[in-house]
Amino acid sequence: MPGTYTALHYHIVFATKDRSPLIHAELQPGLYDYIGGIARSLDAVLIEIGGMPDHVHLLVRLPPKTALADLMRVVKSRSSGWVSANHRHHLPFAWQEGYGAFAVSMSDIPKVRRYIQKQPEHHREATFRDEFQRFLDVHEISYDAKFL
Protein backbone atom coordinates (compact mmCIF):
# COMPACT_ATOMS: atom_id res chain seq x y z
CA MET A 1 0.00 0.00 0.00
CA PRO A 2 1.60 3.30 -1.04
CA GLY A 3 1.36 6.22 1.34
CA THR A 4 0.83 6.65 5.05
CA TYR A 5 -2.65 7.31 6.40
CA THR A 6 -3.23 8.29 10.01
CA ALA A 7 -5.78 9.92 12.27
CA LEU A 8 -3.77 10.73 15.40
CA HIS A 9 -5.83 12.91 17.73
CA TYR A 10 -4.74 13.80 21.26
CA HIS A 11 -6.30 15.61 24.18
CA ILE A 12 -3.30 17.20 25.92
CA VAL A 13 -3.35 18.85 29.33
CA PHE A 14 -0.50 20.80 30.91
CA ALA A 15 -0.15 23.30 33.72
CA THR A 16 1.75 26.44 34.58
CA LYS A 17 4.70 26.05 36.93
CA ASP A 18 3.49 25.39 40.47
CA ARG A 19 -0.02 25.71 38.98
CA SER A 20 0.21 29.46 39.43
CA PRO A 21 -2.71 31.37 37.85
CA LEU A 22 -0.54 33.06 35.22
CA ILE A 23 -2.83 32.83 32.19
CA HIS A 24 -4.94 35.91 32.85
CA ALA A 25 -7.65 37.31 30.57
CA GLU A 26 -5.26 39.76 28.85
CA LEU A 27 -2.72 37.04 28.06
CA GLN A 28 -5.00 34.15 27.11
CA PRO A 29 -6.09 35.08 23.55
CA GLY A 30 -2.59 35.87 22.33
CA LEU A 31 -1.10 32.83 24.04
CA TYR A 32 -3.71 30.52 22.54
CA ASP A 33 -3.17 32.02 19.06
CA TYR A 34 0.59 31.63 19.45
CA ILE A 35 0.23 27.98 20.48
CA GLY A 36 -1.94 27.44 17.40
CA GLY A 37 0.81 28.92 15.24
CA ILE A 38 3.38 26.62 16.82
CA ALA A 39 1.18 23.62 16.08
CA ARG A 40 0.78 24.73 12.45
CA SER A 41 4.55 25.15 12.10
CA LEU A 42 4.86 21.43 12.96
CA ASP A 43 2.07 20.50 10.51
CA ALA A 44 -0.25 19.69 13.40
CA VAL A 45 -3.84 20.89 13.49
CA LEU A 46 -5.06 22.59 16.65
CA ILE A 47 -8.73 21.64 16.74
CA GLU A 48 -9.55 23.21 20.11
CA ILE A 49 -7.74 25.06 22.88
CA GLY A 50 -9.01 26.23 26.23
CA GLY A 51 -8.27 26.16 29.88
CA MET A 52 -8.06 28.08 33.08
CA PRO A 53 -5.52 30.50 34.57
CA ASP A 54 -3.36 27.57 35.73
CA HIS A 55 -3.61 25.06 32.87
CA VAL A 56 -4.34 24.49 29.18
CA HIS A 57 -6.17 21.81 27.22
CA LEU A 58 -5.34 21.14 23.56
CA LEU A 59 -7.12 18.90 21.09
CA VAL A 60 -4.68 18.32 18.25
CA ARG A 61 -4.29 16.17 15.19
CA LEU A 62 -0.68 15.19 14.63
CA PRO A 63 0.89 14.15 11.37
CA PRO A 64 2.80 10.86 11.55
CA LYS A 65 6.13 12.70 11.19
CA THR A 66 5.63 14.71 14.40
CA ALA A 67 6.14 12.92 17.68
CA LEU A 68 3.92 13.98 20.55
CA ALA A 69 6.97 14.62 22.76
CA ASP A 70 8.46 16.90 20.10
CA LEU A 71 5.22 18.86 19.78
CA MET A 72 5.05 19.38 23.53
CA ARG A 73 8.71 20.35 23.87
CA VAL A 74 8.35 22.98 21.15
CA VAL A 75 4.94 24.27 22.32
CA LYS A 76 6.09 24.70 25.91
CA SER A 77 9.48 26.23 25.16
CA ARG A 78 8.36 28.63 22.42
CA SER A 79 5.19 29.73 24.18
CA SER A 80 6.93 30.44 27.49
CA GLY A 81 9.55 32.42 25.57
CA TRP A 82 6.82 34.37 23.80
CA VAL A 83 5.10 35.23 27.08
CA SER A 84 8.40 36.30 28.65
CA ALA A 85 9.27 38.50 25.67
CA ASN A 86 5.84 40.07 25.18
CA HIS A 87 4.38 40.28 28.69
CA ARG A 88 7.34 41.28 30.83
CA HIS A 89 5.21 43.35 33.19
CA HIS A 90 3.68 40.17 34.61
CA LEU A 91 5.15 37.51 36.87
CA PRO A 92 7.81 35.25 35.36
CA PHE A 93 6.06 32.68 33.18
CA ALA A 94 6.91 28.99 32.94
CA TRP A 95 5.18 25.69 32.33
CA GLN A 96 5.31 22.82 34.79
CA GLU A 97 7.31 19.79 33.71
CA GLY A 98 5.33 17.03 32.07
CA TYR A 99 1.85 16.81 30.59
CA GLY A 100 -1.00 14.39 30.12
CA ALA A 101 -1.88 13.16 26.64
CA PHE A 102 -4.86 10.98 25.84
CA ALA A 103 -5.78 9.43 22.50
CA VAL A 104 -9.13 10.56 21.10
CA SER A 105 -11.20 8.62 18.59
CA MET A 106 -12.92 10.42 15.72
CA SER A 107 -16.32 9.78 17.29
CA ASP A 108 -15.25 11.49 20.54
CA ILE A 109 -13.83 14.67 19.00
CA PRO A 110 -17.09 16.69 19.40
CA LYS A 111 -17.37 15.62 23.05
CA VAL A 112 -13.76 16.57 23.80
CA ARG A 113 -14.20 19.92 22.04
CA ARG A 114 -17.23 20.73 24.20
CA TYR A 115 -15.34 19.67 27.31
CA ILE A 116 -12.45 22.02 26.49
CA GLN A 117 -14.83 24.87 25.64
CA LYS A 118 -16.60 24.51 28.98
CA GLN A 119 -13.55 24.56 31.26
CA PRO A 120 -14.87 27.35 33.55
CA GLU A 121 -18.05 25.33 34.15
CA HIS A 122 -16.12 22.15 34.96
CA HIS A 123 -13.87 23.96 37.40
CA ARG A 124 -16.71 25.33 39.45
CA GLU A 125 -17.01 21.80 40.82
CA ALA A 126 -13.56 20.23 40.43
CA THR A 127 -9.98 21.37 40.89
CA PHE A 128 -7.33 20.87 38.24
CA ARG A 129 -5.85 18.08 40.36
CA ASP A 130 -9.25 16.32 40.58
CA GLU A 131 -9.75 16.71 36.84
CA PHE A 132 -6.29 15.40 35.99
CA GLN A 133 -6.58 12.41 38.35
CA ARG A 134 -9.90 11.52 36.72
CA PHE A 135 -8.26 11.53 33.28
CA LEU A 136 -5.48 9.29 34.53
CA ASP A 137 -7.95 6.91 36.16
CA VAL A 138 -10.27 6.74 33.13
CA HIS A 139 -7.30 5.96 30.88
CA GLU A 140 -5.89 3.45 33.38
CA ILE A 141 -2.59 5.29 33.76
CA SER A 142 -0.75 4.51 36.98
CA TYR A 143 0.62 7.45 39.00
CA ASP A 144 1.83 8.46 42.42
CA ALA A 145 -0.61 11.08 43.77
CA LYS A 146 2.15 12.94 45.58
CA PHE A 147 3.64 13.93 42.22
CA LEU A 148 0.43 15.42 40.84
N, C-alpha and C positions, 0 to 999 in steps of 0.2 A: 504494500500500500504506500504510494508516494504521499509525502506531506505529513505534518504533525497536526493533530486536531485535539484541542483541550478546552475545557471549561473549568478553570481553576478559580473559584470564588472563596474569599476568606473574610470573616468578620474578625477584625483585629481591635484589640483594646489595649491602651497603654496610658500611663499616668505621668503627671508632672513629678519632679523630684520631691520626695517626702509628702507627696499628694497635696502640695501647697496649691491654693486656689489662684493660680497665676493667669489662667485664660479668662480674662475679664471681657466684658461686652465690647469694649473698644478694640481689643486685640483679636477676638474670635474670627470675625469675617476675613480679615487679611490672612491670618494664620491658616484657616481652612482653605482659602484660595491657593495659598502658597503650597500647602501639602498636595492639593490637586495637581498643581504644576509639576511638582516633584514626581508624582505618580506617572503623569503623562510623559515626562522625560525618560522614564524607564519602560515605556510602552505598556504601562498598566492603566486600567480604567478605574477611576474612583467613582463608584456608583452612588455612595452616600457617605456623608461625614457628619458627625454631631458629637455632642458630649456635654460636659459640665466644666466648671472652672478648674477641676483637678484631674480630668481625664478626657480622652478622645476615643471615639469609636469610628472605625473605617470599615466600609464594605467595598472590597476591591476585587477586580478580575485581573489576574496575573497572566502574562504570556509565559509559555513554557521556558523561555530563555532567562527569565528573571526569578531568582530564588527569593523566597519569602524573607529570609534573613538579610539578604542584600537590600531588598526594598525597605525593611525596617531600619537598617543601619543608615541608609541614605536619608530617609524621611526624618528620622530623629536628629541626625547631625546637621543637616541643612536647615531644618525648620528652627532648631534652637539657635543656630547662627543667625538666621534671618531675624528672629525676635530680638536677639542681643544687639544686632546692628540697627534695627529700625524702631525699637521701643526701649531705648536706654534709660528713660526716665522712670521705668518700673523696676521692680525687684529683679535680681539676676534670674534668668530663665534657664531651666534644664529639665530634661525628661528623666524619669526614673529608669533604672536598668530593667531590661526585660520587657515582655509584652505577652499577651495571650492572643492566640490565633486559632480560629475554629473554622473548619471547612463548612461551606454552605452549598446545599443543592440548589439547582435552578428553581425548583418548586418553592423553596423557602426564601428566595430573595425578596419578594414583596413583604413578607413578615419581618425579616431582619431590617429592611428599610424603615418600616413603621416603627420598629423598636428603637432604632437610632434616632429617628425624628422626634420621638417622644421621651427623650432622656429626662427633661425636667419633671415630667409626670412620674416616671419610674423612681426618681430619687426623692420624691416626697415621702416614699414608704421604705426605701432601702438605701443603705450606704453603698459607696463604691465597693468596699470590701465584701459586703453581702452579695452584691451583684456579681462580682468576679468569682467568688467562691461557688455561686450557683452555676456559672458557666463551666467551671472546672468539674464540678460534680456531674452535671448533665452530660459532659463529654468524657466522663470517666478518666480524668487526668489526676494522677496522684500528686499531692503537694503537702508541704509542712506549713500549717496555718501561721506559725510564727514568722514566716518569711513573706507573708502577704501584706 
